Amino acid sequence: MLRRTTLRFTLVAVATSASALLPSAARAQSDDPFAGRIVRVVYRWDNNSSWGFMVYTDNSGQRCFRFGNPGFRPKISDITGVDHKVCFKPGQTSLERSPVRTSVTGVAGQKGQTTIESYYGGSVQQTANNLDATFQPCNRLRGEPEFRCVEPTRYTVRLQGENCEVDVKDNRGNWKLVSKTCEYYPAM
């Protein structure tokens, strides 16, 4: 009888001490300004092209990004309900390679449509009201042996009350950034 009580006490002690060692970043804090909100960033170059991203952080701390400029204010399902999102689990700060996404598009100099496979690698860090994210897209035409990755883009989002500001370091082309927009609003 004493042996069972000792074993039970030991197991409870080990379980309790192990949970104390888990990182606090595993769950979004109730005062996390990003939890339950969407941030939408769009920026334009001097050649009139645009790019950007949307990010949603749920209350558990999972953070999902969707890249591109949708031209509208997204809802949660516009970010998490697509197969071409890039998600970080609660507490995760880096991602070597997202799942490969397949899309069909026209490619200059080739007739018809071409299948492109792509993925993102990246990192994300949050400190209070600041979100610092760096992503590198990699692409290949279906059938090619290797992916080609372009220079990473870095985004720094700063929340100020109900507003946000963004710095973008995107050197993927020879164009100059001429405008940046950052929206921050409750997720629906």
Secondary structure as UniProt FT lines:
FT   HELIX           2..21
FT   HELIX           24..26
FT   TURN            30..31
FT   TURN            33..34
FT   STRAND          37..45
FT   TURN            46..47
FT   STRAND          50..57
FT   TURN            59..60
FT   STRAND          63..67
FT   HELIX           76..80
FT   TURN            83..84
FT   STRAND          86..88
FT   TURN            90..91
FT   STRAND          94..95
FT   STRAND          101..106
FT   TURN            108..109
FT   STRAND          113..127
FT   TURN            128..129
FT   STRAND          130..141
FT   TURN            142..143
FT   STRAND          148..149
FT   STRAND          153..160
FT   TURN            161..162
FT   STRAND          163..169
FT   STRAND          177..186
//
